[in-house]
Amino acid sequence: MPAKKNNFEEQLNDLEKIVTNLENGNVPLEDALKEFQEGVKISRDLDKKLTQAEETVAKLIDSDGTEHKLDPNNASAPEE
């Protein structure tokens, strides 16, 4: 069974290919529109994945399991 392209790196690679194709300008208009729409869809999915990853990384976990969000203005101090 082939793997789904939910992998961030695979999706980013697909998006890069779409951008390259569109930048080259050798794509018929109808195909360019389809590729553009697919690129927007992939871009939104990648943005969502990045946001989720940032939220995960921004949490600090104490030894007792208590989670604290990281203060974006002070990377060394968690929010109270």
C-alpha positions, -999 to 999 in steps of 0.1 A, spaced: 0 0 0 16 33 -10 22 58 17 0 89 19 17 122 14 10 135 48 48 138 55 58 175 58 89 170 38 71 152 9 44 179 8 70 207 8 88 189 -21 55 187 -40 49 224 -34 84 233 -46 77 213 -78 45 232 -84 61 265 -78 89 256 -102 65 245 -129 45 277 -126 76 299 -126 88 283 -158 56 293 -175 55 262 -197 22 250 -183 -11 254 -202 -35 278 -184 -60 251 -172 -31 230 -158 -16 260 -142 -48 268 -124 -51 233 -112 -15 233 -100 -20 267 -83 -51 254 -64 -32 223 -53 -3 245 -42 -26 266 -21 -41 235 -5 -7 221 3 5 255 16 -24 257 40 -18 222 52 19 229 57 11 261 76 -13 242 99 14 216 106 40 243 113 17 260 137 10 227 155 47 220 157 54 255 171 28 251 198 42 217 208 78 231 209 66 262 228 55 241 258 78 234 287 71 204 308 82 204 345 94 172 361 60 168 377 43 169 343 30 205 346 30 222 312 39 259 308 37 278 276 69 295 265 68 333 266 76 343 230 92 375 243 116 357 267 127 323 256 142 315 289 111 322 310 78 303 308 45 322 311 30 321 346 
